[in-house]
Amino acid sequence: MEGYAEAARVLDGSTITLTATFNDGTTQERAYCIAMAENFDEKCREFLDEYFAAWDIVGRQGKEAILDETSDAPKLFTLESIDA
């Protein structure tokens, strides 16, 4: 799990900027700060337990099936809008 925590620390405090393009061609841009969730280590263990359990159940069905199976897993990050 240490590798996951190290990767999370690299992301913690980073800014991500997303641009949406609408059907009419207009765009809208928003910036967000990525932060590790409180109790990250505990939540990461729970997440991985659920992920690997889902893999055992639906792994052969592909990534989408695993994501569906783990949709209630703990959230490891938060996004906070930093737009003015």
PDB file of N, CA, C and O in Angstrom:
ATOM      1  N   MET A   1       0.820  -1.194   0.000  1.00  0.00           N
ATOM      2  CA  MET A   1       0.000   0.000   0.000  1.00  0.00           C
ATOM      3  C   MET A   1       0.863   1.257   0.000  1.00  0.00           C
ATOM      4  O   MET A   1       0.393   2.330  -0.378  1.00  0.00           O
ATOM      5  N   GLU A   2       2.102   1.135   0.414  1.00  0.00           N
ATOM      6  CA  GLU A   2       2.966   2.314   0.496  1.00  0.00           C
ATOM      7  C   GLU A   2       3.108   3.020  -0.849  1.00  0.00           C
ATOM      8  O   GLU A   2       3.183   4.248  -0.893  1.00  0.00           O
ATOM      9  N   GLY A   3       3.146   2.270  -1.941  1.00  0.00           N
ATOM     10  CA  GLY A   3       3.244   2.886  -3.264  1.00  0.00           C
ATOM     11  C   GLY A   3       2.042   3.742  -3.591  1.00  0.00           C
ATOM     12  O   GLY A   3       2.175   4.805  -4.198  1.00  0.00           O
ATOM     13  N   TYR A   4       0.849   3.277  -3.185  1.00  0.00           N
ATOM     14  CA  TYR A   4      -0.366   4.063  -3.410  1.00  0.00           C
ATOM     15  C   TYR A   4      -0.323   5.348  -2.594  1.00  0.00           C
ATOM     16  O   TYR A   4      -0.684   6.417  -3.087  1.00  0.00           O
ATOM     17  N   ALA A   5       0.118   5.241  -1.348  1.00  0.00           N
ATOM     18  CA  ALA A   5       0.184   6.420  -0.486  1.00  0.00           C
ATOM     19  C   ALA A   5       1.193   7.430  -1.022  1.00  0.00           C
ATOM     20  O   ALA A   5       0.949   8.636  -0.978  1.00  0.00           O
ATOM     21  N   GLU A   6       2.317   6.946  -1.525  1.00  0.00           N
ATOM     22  CA  GLU A   6       3.323   7.852  -2.087  1.00  0.00           C
ATOM     23  C   GLU A   6       2.777   8.566  -3.318  1.00  0.00           C
ATOM     24  O   GLU A   6       2.988   9.769  -3.477  1.00  0.00           O
ATOM     25  N   ALA A   7       2.081   7.845  -4.185  1.00  0.00           N
ATOM     26  CA  ALA A   7       1.471   8.476  -5.361  1.00  0.00           C
ATOM     27  C   ALA A   7       0.427   9.500  -4.939  1.00  0.00           C
ATOM     28  O   ALA A   7       0.313  10.562  -5.552  1.00  0.00           O
ATOM     29  N   ALA A   8      -0.331   9.187  -3.901  1.00  0.00           N
ATOM     30  CA  ALA A   8      -1.347  10.119  -3.408  1.00  0.00           C
ATOM     31  C   ALA A   8      -0.704  11.391  -2.875  1.00  0.00           C
ATOM     32  O   ALA A   8      -1.223  12.488  -3.083  1.00  0.00           O
ATOM     33  N   ARG A   9       0.427  11.245  -2.186  1.00  0.00           N
ATOM     34  CA  ARG A   9       1.114  12.438  -1.658  1.00  0.00           C
ATOM     35  C   ARG A   9       1.614  13.329  -2.789  1.00  0.00           C
ATOM     36  O   ARG A   9       1.656  14.550  -2.643  1.00  0.00           O
ATOM     37  N   VAL A  10       1.995  12.729  -3.917  1.00  0.00           N
ATOM     38  CA  VAL A  10       2.431  13.523  -5.074  1.00  0.00           C
ATOM     39  C   VAL A  10       1.258  14.343  -5.607  1.00  0.00           C
ATOM     40  O   VAL A  10       1.433  15.503  -5.981  1.00  0.00           O
ATOM     41  N   LEU A  11       0.069  13.750  -5.644  1.00  0.00           N
ATOM     42  CA  LEU A  11      -1.119  14.454  -6.146  1.00  0.00           C
ATOM     43  C   LEU A  11      -1.660  15.486  -5.159  1.00  0.00           C
ATOM     44  O   LEU A  11      -2.232  16.496  -5.570  1.00  0.00           O
ATOM     45  N   ASP A  12      -1.484  15.241  -3.862  1.00  0.00           N
ATOM     46  CA  ASP A  12      -2.064  16.091  -2.829  1.00  0.00           C
ATOM     47  C   ASP A  12      -1.649  17.547  -3.016  1.00  0.00           C
ATOM     48  O   ASP A  12      -0.461  17.865  -3.049  1.00  0.00           O
ATOM     49  N   GLY A  13      -2.633  18.417  -3.135  1.00  0.00           N
ATOM     50  CA  GLY A  13      -2.373  19.845  -3.316  1.00  0.00           C
ATOM     51  C   GLY A  13      -2.200  20.275  -4.769  1.00  0.00           C
ATOM     52  O   GLY A  13      -2.028  21.462  -5.048  1.00  0.00           O
ATOM     53  N   SER A  14      -2.243  19.328  -5.689  1.00  0.00           N
ATOM     54  CA  SER A  14      -2.103  19.650  -7.106  1.00  0.00           C
ATOM     55  C   SER A  14      -3.364  20.329  -7.632  1.00  0.00           C
ATOM     56  O   SER A  14      -4.446  20.197  -7.061  1.00  0.00           O
ATOM     57  N   THR A  15      -3.201  21.040  -8.710  1.00  0.00           N
ATOM     58  CA  THR A  15      -4.333  21.684  -9.372  1.00  0.00           C
ATOM     59  C   THR A  15      -4.576  20.987 -10.701  1.00  0.00           C
ATOM     60  O   THR A  15      -3.643  20.690 -11.447  1.00  0.00           O
ATOM     61  N   ILE A  16      -5.839  20.737 -10.976  1.00  0.00           N
ATOM     62  CA  ILE A  16      -6.232  20.174 -12.263  1.00  0.00           C
ATOM     63  C   ILE A  16      -7.195  21.171 -12.905  1.00  0.00           C
ATOM     64  O   ILE A  16      -8.096  21.692 -12.247  1.00  0.00           O
ATOM     65  N   THR A  17      -6.995  21.429 -14.189  1.00  0.00           N
ATOM     66  CA  THR A  17      -7.878  22.332 -14.917  1.00  0.00           C
ATOM     67  C   THR A  17      -8.609  21.520 -15.980  1.00  0.00           C
ATOM     68  O   THR A  17      -7.988  20.846 -16.802  1.00  0.00           O
ATOM     69  N   LEU A  18      -9.919  21.595 -15.949  1.00  0.00           N
ATOM     70  CA  LEU A  18     -10.761  20.856 -16.886  1.00  0.00           C
ATOM     71  C   LEU A  18     -11.485  21.831 -17.797  1.00  0.00           C
ATOM     72  O   LEU A  18     -11.946  22.885 -17.359  1.00  0.00           O
ATOM     73  N   THR A  19     -11.580  21.468 -19.060  1.00  0.00           N
ATOM     74  CA  THR A  19     -12.315  22.274 -20.020  1.00  0.00           C
ATOM     75  C   THR A  19     -13.422  21.425 -20.625  1.00  0.00           C
ATOM     76  O   THR A  19     -13.167  20.344 -21.157  1.00  0.00           O
ATOM     77  N   ALA A  20     -14.649  21.918 -20.539  1.00  0.00           N
ATOM     78  CA  ALA A  20     -15.802  21.248 -21.145  1.00  0.00           C
ATOM     79  C   ALA A  20     -16.156  21.977 -22.432  1.00  0.00           C
ATOM     80  O   ALA A  20     -16.203  23.207 -22.467  1.00  0.00           O
ATOM     81  N   THR A  21     -16.403  21.215 -23.482  1.00  0.00           N
ATOM     82  CA  THR A  21     -16.856  21.781 -24.747  1.00  0.00           C
ATOM     83  C   THR A  21     -18.296  21.340 -24.963  1.00  0.00           C
ATOM     84  O   THR A  21     -18.588  20.144 -24.991  1.00  0.00           O
ATOM     85  N   PHE A  22     -19.181  22.292 -25.114  1.00  0.00           N
ATOM     86  CA  PHE A  22     -20.605  22.018 -25.261  1.00  0.00           C
ATOM     87  C   PHE A  22     -20.976  21.815 -26.725  1.00  0.00           C
ATOM     88  O   PHE A  22     -20.190  22.120 -27.622  1.00  0.00           O
ATOM     89  N   ASN A  23     -22.173  21.300 -26.958  1.00  0.00           N
ATOM     90  CA  ASN A  23     -22.639  21.013 -28.319  1.00  0.00           C
ATOM     91  C   ASN A  23     -22.586  22.229 -29.236  1.00  0.00           C
ATOM     92  O   ASN A  23     -22.363  22.093 -30.439  1.00  0.00           O
ATOM     93  N   ASP A  24     -22.791  23.425 -28.667  1.00  0.00           N
ATOM     94  CA  ASP A  24     -22.781  24.635 -29.504  1.00  0.00           C
ATOM     95  C   ASP A  24     -21.368  25.169 -29.758  1.00  0.00           C
ATOM     96  O   ASP A  24     -21.200  26.209 -30.394  1.00  0.00           O
ATOM     97  N   GLY A  25     -20.348  24.451 -29.256  1.00  0.00           N
ATOM     98  CA  GLY A  25     -18.965  24.845 -29.492  1.00  0.00           C
ATOM     99  C   GLY A  25     -18.367  25.729 -28.415  1.00  0.00           C
ATOM    100  O   GLY A  25     -17.155  25.945 -28.407  1.00  0.00           O
ATOM    101  N   THR A  26     -19.185  26.248 -27.503  1.00  0.00           N
ATOM    102  CA  THR A  26     -18.646  27.059 -26.426  1.00  0.00           C
ATOM    103  C   THR A  26     -17.911  26.161 -25.433  1.00  0.00           C
ATOM    104  O   THR A  26     -18.150  24.956 -25.360  1.00  0.00           O
ATOM    105  N   THR A  27     -17.016  26.779 -24.675  1.00  0.00           N
ATOM    106  CA  THR A  27     -16.254  26.025 -23.686  1.00  0.00           C
ATOM    107  C   THR A  27     -16.367  26.689 -22.319  1.00  0.00           C
ATOM    108  O   THR A  27     -16.669  27.876 -22.197  1.00  0.00           O
ATOM    109  N   GLN A  28     -16.119  25.899 -21.323  1.00  0.00           N
ATOM    110  CA  GLN A  28     -16.088  26.403 -19.950  1.00  0.00           C
ATOM    111  C   GLN A  28     -14.938  25.710 -19.243  1.00  0.00           C
ATOM    112  O   GLN A  28     -14.792  24.491 -19.326  1.00  0.00           O
ATOM    113  N   GLU A  29     -14.137  26.477 -18.558  1.00  0.00           N
ATOM    114  CA  GLU A  29     -12.956  25.946 -17.885  1.00  0.00           C
ATOM    115  C   GLU A  29     -13.096  26.129 -16.383  1.00  0.00           C
ATOM    116  O   GLU A  29     -13.540  27.177 -15.914  1.00  0.00           O
ATOM    117  N   ARG A  30     -12.713  25.102 -15.630  1.00  0.00           N
ATOM    118  CA  ARG A  30     -12.741  25.163 -14.164  1.00  0.00           C
ATOM    119  C   ARG A  30     -11.461  24.547 -13.626  1.00  0.00           C
ATOM    120  O   ARG A  30     -10.931  23.591 -14.192  1.00  0.00           O
ATOM    121  N   ALA A  31     -10.979  25.098 -12.540  1.00  0.00           N
ATOM    122  CA  ALA A  31      -9.788  24.566 -11.873  1.00  0.00           C
ATOM    123  C   ALA A  31     -10.185  23.990 -10.519  1.00  0.00           C
ATOM    124  O   ALA A  31     -11.050  24.528  -9.828  1.00  0.00           O
ATOM    125  N   TYR A  32      -9.542  22.898 -10.155  1.00  0.00           N
ATOM    126  CA  TYR A  32      -9.825  22.212  -8.902  1.00  0.00           C
ATOM    127  C   TYR A  32      -8.516  21.855  -8.206  1.00  0.00           C
ATOM    128  O   TYR A  32      -7.508  21.570  -8.852  1.00  0.00           O
ATOM    129  N   CYS A  33      -8.552  21.876  -6.894  1.00  0.00           N
ATOM    130  CA  CYS A  33      -7.427  21.420  -6.088  1.00  0.00           C
ATOM    131  C   CYS A  33      -7.737  19.987  -5.652  1.00  0.00           C
ATOM    132  O   CYS A  33      -8.822  19.707  -5.141  1.00  0.00           O
ATOM    133  N   ILE A  34      -6.779  19.087  -5.857  1.00  0.00           N
ATOM    134  CA  ILE A  34      -6.912  17.691  -5.450  1.00  0.00           C
ATOM    135  C   ILE A  34      -6.314  17.555  -4.054  1.00  0.00           C
ATOM    136  O   ILE A  34      -5.206  18.026  -3.797  1.00  0.00           O
ATOM    137  N   ALA A  35      -7.053  16.909  -3.156  1.00  0.00           N
ATOM    138  CA  ALA A  35      -6.552  16.689  -1.800  1.00  0.00           C
ATOM    139  C   ALA A  35      -6.829  15.249  -1.375  1.00  0.00           C
ATOM    140  O   ALA A  35      -7.846  14.659  -1.740  1.00  0.00           O
ATOM    141  N   MET A  36      -5.912  14.708  -0.605  1.00  0.00           N
ATOM    142  CA  MET A  36      -6.121  13.372  -0.053  1.00  0.00           C
ATOM    143  C   MET A  36      -7.268  13.436   0.952  1.00  0.00           C
ATOM    144  O   MET A  36      -7.385  14.400   1.710  1.00  0.00           O
ATOM    145  N   ALA A  37      -8.105  12.415   0.954  1.00  0.00           N
ATOM    146  CA  ALA A  37      -9.199  12.351   1.914  1.00  0.00           C
ATOM    147  C   ALA A  37      -8.634  12.166   3.326  1.00  0.00           C
ATOM    148  O   ALA A  37      -7.542  11.626   3.507  1.00  0.00           O
ATOM    149  N   GLU A  38      -9.397  12.622   4.314  1.00  0.00           N
ATOM    150  CA  GLU A  38      -9.004  12.373   5.697  1.00  0.00           C
ATOM    151  C   GLU A  38      -8.917  10.869   5.918  1.00  0.00           C
ATOM    152  O   GLU A  38      -9.665  10.101   5.314  1.00  0.00           O
ATOM    153  N   ASN A  39      -8.006  10.457   6.781  1.00  0.00           N
ATOM    154  CA  ASN A  39      -7.791   9.033   7.075  1.00  0.00           C
ATOM    155  C   ASN A  39      -7.466   8.248   5.807  1.00  0.00           C
ATOM    156  O   ASN A  39      -7.971   7.144   5.605  1.00  0.00           O
ATOM    157  N   PHE A  40      -6.622   8.824   4.958  1.00  0.00           N
ATOM    158  CA  PHE A  40      -6.319   8.226   3.659  1.00  0.00           C
ATOM    159  C   PHE A  40      -5.849   6.781   3.784  1.00  0.00           C
ATOM    160  O   PHE A  40      -6.330   5.911   3.057  1.00  0.00           O
ATOM    161  N   ASP A  41      -4.917   6.515   4.696  1.00  0.00           N
ATOM    162  CA  ASP A  41      -4.350   5.167   4.786  1.00  0.00           C
ATOM    163  C   ASP A  41      -5.428   4.124   5.070  1.00  0.00           C
ATOM    164  O   ASP A  41      -5.461   3.066   4.442  1.00  0.00           O
ATOM    165  N   GLU A  42      -6.303   4.430   6.017  1.00  0.00           N
ATOM    166  CA  GLU A  42      -7.396   3.513   6.355  1.00  0.00           C
ATOM    167  C   GLU A  42      -8.342   3.331   5.164  1.00  0.00           C
ATOM    168  O   GLU A  42      -8.725   2.212   4.823  1.00  0.00           O
ATOM    169  N   LYS A  43      -8.710   4.452   4.542  1.00  0.00           N
ATOM    170  CA  LYS A  43      -9.615   4.388   3.393  1.00  0.00           C
ATOM    171  C   LYS A  43      -8.968   3.660   2.218  1.00  0.00           C
ATOM    172  O   LYS A  43      -9.653   2.951   1.479  1.00  0.00           O
ATOM    173  N   CYS A  44      -7.672   3.824   2.038  1.00  0.00           N
ATOM    174  CA  CYS A  44      -6.979   3.159   0.939  1.00  0.00           C
ATOM    175  C   CYS A  44      -7.003   1.639   1.151  1.00  0.00           C
ATOM    176  O   CYS A  44      -7.237   0.881   0.209  1.00  0.00           O
ATOM    177  N   ARG A  45      -6.760   1.201   2.388  1.00  0.00           N
ATOM    178  CA  ARG A  45      -6.833  -0.236   2.675  1.00  0.00           C
ATOM    179  C   ARG A  45      -8.225  -0.772   2.372  1.00  0.00           C
ATOM    180  O   ARG A  45      -8.366  -1.824   1.748  1.00  0.00           O
ATOM    181  N   GLU A  46      -9.259  -0.049   2.816  1.00  0.00           N
ATOM    182  CA  GLU A  46     -10.639  -0.466   2.550  1.00  0.00           C
ATOM    183  C   GLU A  46     -10.917  -0.497   1.045  1.00  0.00           C
ATOM    184  O   GLU A  46     -11.526  -1.438   0.537  1.00  0.00           O
ATOM    185  N   PHE A  47     -10.465   0.541   0.344  1.00  0.00           N
ATOM    186  CA  PHE A  47     -10.669   0.610  -1.102  1.00  0.00           C
ATOM    187  C   PHE A  47     -10.021  -0.582  -1.801  1.00  0.00           C
ATOM    188  O   PHE A  47     -10.644  -1.228  -2.644  1.00  0.00           O
ATOM    189  N   LEU A  48      -8.768  -0.870  -1.447  1.00  0.00           N
ATOM    190  CA  LEU A  48      -8.066  -1.976  -2.087  1.00  0.00           C
ATOM    191  C   LEU A  48      -8.715  -3.313  -1.772  1.00  0.00           C
ATOM    192  O   LEU A  48      -8.799  -4.182  -2.639  1.00  0.00           O
ATOM    193  N   ASP A  49      -9.177  -3.484  -0.535  1.00  0.00           N
ATOM    194  CA  ASP A  49      -9.892  -4.716  -0.184  1.00  0.00           C
ATOM    195  C   ASP A  49     -11.119  -4.892  -1.073  1.00  0.00           C
ATOM    196  O   ASP A  49     -11.365  -5.976  -1.601  1.00  0.00           O
ATOM    197  N   GLU A  50     -11.889  -3.809  -1.234  1.00  0.00           N
ATOM    198  CA  GLU A  50     -13.089  -3.872  -2.070  1.00  0.00           C
ATOM    199  C   GLU A  50     -12.738  -4.084  -3.537  1.00  0.00           C
ATOM    200  O   GLU A  50     -13.410  -4.841  -4.238  1.00  0.00           O
ATOM    201  N   TYR A  51     -11.689  -3.418  -4.001  1.00  0.00           N
ATOM    202  CA  TYR A  51     -11.289  -3.541  -5.397  1.00  0.00           C
ATOM    203  C   TYR A  51     -10.882  -4.980  -5.717  1.00  0.00           C
ATOM    204  O   TYR A  51     -11.328  -5.556  -6.709  1.00  0.00           O
ATOM    205  N   PHE A  52     -10.032  -5.550  -4.866  1.00  0.00           N
ATOM    206  CA  PHE A  52      -9.566  -6.911  -5.147  1.00  0.00           C
ATOM    207  C   PHE A  52     -10.687  -7.933  -4.990  1.00  0.00           C
ATOM    208  O   PHE A  52     -10.707  -8.941  -5.696  1.00  0.00           O
ATOM    209  N   ALA A  53     -11.620  -7.684  -4.073  1.00  0.00           N
ATOM    210  CA  ALA A  53     -12.790  -8.562  -3.953  1.00  0.00           C
ATOM    211  C   ALA A  53     -13.638  -8.465  -5.224  1.00  0.00           C
ATOM    212  O   ALA A  53     -14.129  -9.479  -5.722  1.00  0.00           O
ATOM    213  N   ALA A  54     -13.808  -7.265  -5.743  1.00  0.00           N
ATOM    214  CA  ALA A  54     -14.571  -7.073  -6.981  1.00  0.00           C
ATOM    215  C   ALA A  54     -13.861  -7.762  -8.143  1.00  0.00           C
ATOM    216  O   ALA A  54     -14.508  -8.357  -9.005  1.00  0.00           O
ATOM    217  N   TRP A  55     -12.542  -7.680  -8.166  1.00  0.00           N
ATOM    218  CA  TRP A  55     -11.785  -8.328  -9.225  1.00  0.00           C
ATOM    219  C   TRP A  55     -12.061  -9.832  -9.218  1.00  0.00           C
ATOM    220  O   TRP A  55     -12.235 -10.445 -10.271  1.00  0.00           O
ATOM    221  N   ASP A  56     -12.099 -10.415  -8.023  1.00  0.00           N
ATOM    222  CA  ASP A  56     -12.367 -11.854  -7.911  1.00  0.00           C
ATOM    223  C   ASP A  56     -13.768 -12.199  -8.416  1.00  0.00           C
ATOM    224  O   ASP A  56     -13.987 -13.280  -8.961  1.00  0.00           O
ATOM    225  N   ILE A  57     -14.717 -11.271  -8.231  1.00  0.00           N
ATOM    226  CA  ILE A  57     -16.110 -11.542  -8.610  1.00  0.00           C
ATOM    227  C   ILE A  57     -16.366 -11.249 -10.087  1.00  0.00           C
ATOM    228  O   ILE A  57     -16.936 -12.080 -10.794  1.00  0.00           O
ATOM    229  N   VAL A  58     -15.954 -10.086 -10.551  1.00  0.00           N
ATOM    230  CA  VAL A  58     -16.331  -9.650 -11.911  1.00  0.00           C
ATOM    231  C   VAL A  58     -15.144  -9.290 -12.795  1.00  0.00           C
ATOM    232  O   VAL A  58     -15.334  -8.724 -13.872  1.00  0.00           O
ATOM    233  N   GLY A  59     -13.942  -9.599 -12.372  1.00  0.00           N
ATOM    234  CA  GLY A  59     -12.737  -9.180 -13.096  1.00  0.00           C
ATOM    235  C   GLY A  59     -12.726  -9.533 -14.568  1.00  0.00           C
ATOM    236  O   GLY A  59     -12.279  -8.739 -15.395  1.00  0.00           O
ATOM    237  N   ARG A  60     -13.213 -10.714 -14.904  1.00  0.00           N
ATOM    238  CA  ARG A  60     -13.193 -11.138 -16.313  1.00  0.00           C
ATOM    239  C   ARG A  60     -14.166 -10.330 -17.172  1.00  0.00           C
ATOM    240  O   ARG A  60     -14.071 -10.342 -18.399  1.00  0.00           O
ATOM    241  N   GLN A  61     -15.099  -9.630 -16.527  1.00  0.00           N
ATOM    242  CA  GLN A  61     -16.070  -8.831 -17.276  1.00  0.00           C
ATOM    243  C   GLN A  61     -15.501  -7.476 -17.681  1.00  0.00           C
ATOM    244  O   GLN A  61     -16.109  -6.774 -18.489  1.00  0.00           O
ATOM    245  N   GLY A  62     -14.362  -7.100 -17.142  1.00  0.00           N
ATOM    246  CA  GLY A  62     -13.700  -5.865 -17.545  1.00  0.00           C
ATOM    247  C   GLY A  62     -13.768  -4.750 -16.516  1.00  0.00           C
ATOM    248  O   GLY A  62     -14.398  -4.859 -15.464  1.00  0.00           O
ATOM    249  N   LYS A  63     -13.087  -3.677 -16.874  1.00  0.00           N
ATOM    250  CA  LYS A  63     -12.924  -2.535 -15.970  1.00  0.00           C
ATOM    251  C   LYS A  63     -14.258  -1.925 -15.540  1.00  0.00           C
ATOM    252  O   LYS A  63     -14.435  -1.595 -14.367  1.00  0.00           O
ATOM    253  N   GLU A  64     -15.186  -1.773 -16.465  1.00  0.00           N
ATOM    254  CA  GLU A  64     -16.475  -1.151 -16.132  1.00  0.00           C
ATOM    255  C   GLU A  64     -17.214  -1.952 -15.057  1.00  0.00           C
ATOM    256  O   GLU A  64     -17.823  -1.370 -14.159  1.00  0.00           O
ATOM    257  N   ALA A  65     -17.162  -3.268 -15.143  1.00  0.00           N
ATOM    258  CA  ALA A  65     -17.827  -4.119 -14.151  1.00  0.00           C
ATOM    259  C   ALA A  65     -17.179  -3.950 -12.782  1.00  0.00           C
ATOM    260  O   ALA A  65     -17.865  -3.932 -11.760  1.00  0.00           O
ATOM    261  N   ILE A  66     -15.864  -3.830 -12.769  1.00  0.00           N
ATOM    262  CA  ILE A  66     -15.167  -3.619 -11.497  1.00  0.00           C
ATOM    263  C   ILE A  66     -15.539  -2.265 -10.914  1.00  0.00           C
ATOM    264  O   ILE A  66     -15.793  -2.159  -9.714  1.00  0.00           O
ATOM    265  N   LEU A  67     -15.575  -1.231 -11.745  1.00  0.00           N
ATOM    266  CA  LEU A  67     -15.954   0.102 -11.263  1.00  0.00           C
ATOM    267  C   LEU A  67     -17.376   0.108 -10.718  1.00  0.00           C
ATOM    268  O   LEU A  67     -17.646   0.737  -9.695  1.00  0.00           O
ATOM    269  N   ASP A  68     -18.285  -0.587 -11.394  1.00  0.00           N
ATOM    270  CA  ASP A  68     -19.661  -0.694 -10.892  1.00  0.00           C
ATOM    271  C   ASP A  68     -19.686  -1.389  -9.542  1.00  0.00           C
ATOM    272  O   ASP A  68     -20.388  -0.955  -8.629  1.00  0.00           O
ATOM    273  N   GLU A  69     -18.927  -2.457  -9.416  1.00  0.00           N
ATOM    274  CA  GLU A  69     -18.911  -3.253  -8.185  1.00  0.00           C
ATOM    275  C   GLU A  69     -18.318  -2.480  -7.015  1.00  0.00           C
ATOM    276  O   GLU A  69     -18.670  -2.739  -5.864  1.00  0.00           O
ATOM    277  N   THR A  70     -17.418  -1.528  -7.292  1.00  0.00           N
ATOM    278  CA  THR A  70     -16.742  -0.778  -6.234  1.00  0.00           C
ATOM    279  C   THR A  70     -17.263   0.652  -6.094  1.00  0.00           C
ATOM    280  O   THR A  70     -16.603   1.483  -5.469  1.00  0.00           O
ATOM    281  N   SER A  71     -18.412   0.951  -6.651  1.00  0.00           N
ATOM    282  CA  SER A  71     -18.915   2.334  -6.637  1.00  0.00           C
ATOM    283  C   SER A  71     -19.139   2.871  -5.221  1.00  0.00           C
ATOM    284  O   SER A  71     -19.129   4.086  -5.019  1.00  0.00           O
ATOM    285  N   ASP A  72     -19.338   1.997  -4.249  1.00  0.00           N
ATOM    286  CA  ASP A  72     -19.529   2.441  -2.866  1.00  0.00           C
ATOM    287  C   ASP A  72     -18.240   2.401  -2.050  1.00  0.00           C
ATOM    288  O   ASP A  72     -18.267   2.635  -0.842  1.00  0.00           O
ATOM    289  N   ALA A  73     -17.132   2.112  -2.685  1.00  0.00           N
ATOM    290  CA  ALA A  73     -15.844   2.058  -1.991  1.00  0.00           C
ATOM    291  C   ALA A  73     -15.491   3.444  -1.458  1.00  0.00           C
ATOM    292  O   ALA A  73     -15.964   4.449  -1.988  1.00  0.00           O
ATOM    293  N   PRO A  74     -14.667   3.507  -0.418  1.00  0.00           N
ATOM    294  CA  PRO A  74     -14.266   4.814   0.121  1.00  0.00           C
ATOM    295  C   PRO A  74     -13.621   5.687  -0.948  1.00  0.00           C
ATOM    296  O   PRO A  74     -12.890   5.197  -1.808  1.00  0.00           O
ATOM    297  N   LYS A  75     -13.896   6.955  -0.884  1.00  0.00           N
ATOM    298  CA  LYS A  75     -13.303   7.921  -1.818  1.00  0.00           C
ATOM    299  C   LYS A  75     -11.967   8.364  -1.254  1.00  0.00           C
ATOM    300  O   LYS A  75     -11.877   8.740  -0.085  1.00  0.00           O
ATOM    301  N   LEU A  76     -10.935   8.322  -2.073  1.00  0.00           N
ATOM    302  CA  LEU A  76      -9.583   8.568  -1.615  1.00  0.00           C
ATOM    303  C   LEU A  76      -9.145  10.024  -1.761  1.00  0.00           C
ATOM    304  O   LEU A  76      -8.177  10.449  -1.130  1.00  0.00           O
ATOM    305  N   PHE A  77      -9.854  10.787  -2.592  1.00  0.00           N
ATOM    306  CA  PHE A  77      -9.482  12.173  -2.845  1.00  0.00           C
ATOM    307  C   PHE A  77     -10.718  13.063  -2.826  1.00  0.00           C
ATOM    308  O   PHE A  77     -11.845  12.602  -3.009  1.00  0.00           O
ATOM    309  N   THR A  78     -10.477  14.339  -2.601  1.00  0.00           N
ATOM    310  CA  THR A  78     -11.530  15.337  -2.750  1.00  0.00           C
ATOM    311  C   THR A  78     -11.075  16.327  -3.827  1.00  0.00           C
ATOM    312  O   THR A  78      -9.881  16.526  -4.052  1.00  0.00           O
ATOM    313  N   LEU A  79     -12.058  16.935  -4.477  1.00  0.00           N
ATOM    314  CA  LEU A  79     -11.799  18.006  -5.432  1.00  0.00           C
ATOM    315  C   LEU A  79     -12.502  19.256  -4.929  1.00  0.00           C
ATOM    316  O   LEU A  79     -13.695  19.226  -4.626  1.00  0.00           O
ATOM    317  N   GLU A  80     -11.773  20.337  -4.842  1.00  0.00           N
ATOM    318  CA  GLU A  80     -12.365  21.595  -4.400  1.00  0.00           C
ATOM    319  C   GLU A  80     -12.164  22.630  -5.504  1.00  0.00           C
ATOM    320  O   GLU A  80     -11.047  22.857  -5.968  1.00  0.00           O
ATOM    321  N   SER A  81     -13.261  23.246  -5.911  1.00  0.00           N
ATOM    322  CA  SER A  81     -13.190  24.267  -6.941  1.00  0.00           C
ATOM    323  C   SER A  81     -12.378  25.452  -6.433  1.00  0.00           C
ATOM    324  O   SER A  81     -12.590  25.931  -5.320  1.00  0.00           O
ATOM    325  N   ILE A  82     -11.448  25.918  -7.259  1.00  0.00           N
ATOM    326  CA  ILE A  82     -10.635  27.072  -6.860  1.00  0.00           C
ATOM    327  C   ILE A  82     -10.874  28.263  -7.789  1.00  0.00           C
ATOM    328  O   ILE A  82     -10.097  29.217  -7.816  1.00  0.00           O
ATOM    329  N   ASP A  83     -11.969  28.182  -8.550  1.00  0.00           N
ATOM    330  CA  ASP A  83     -12.335  29.296  -9.424  1.00  0.00           C
ATOM    331  C   ASP A  83     -12.860  30.456  -8.598  1.00  0.00           C
ATOM    332  O   ASP A  83     -13.464  30.273  -7.541  1.00  0.00           O
ATOM    333  N   ALA A  84     -12.619  31.626  -9.095  1.00  0.00           N
ATOM    334  CA  ALA A  84     -13.089  32.842  -8.393  1.00  0.00           C
ATOM    335  C   ALA A  84     -14.566  33.059  -8.634  1.00  0.00           C
ATOM    336  O   ALA A  84     -15.139  34.024  -8.129  1.00  0.00           O
TER     337      ALA A  84
END
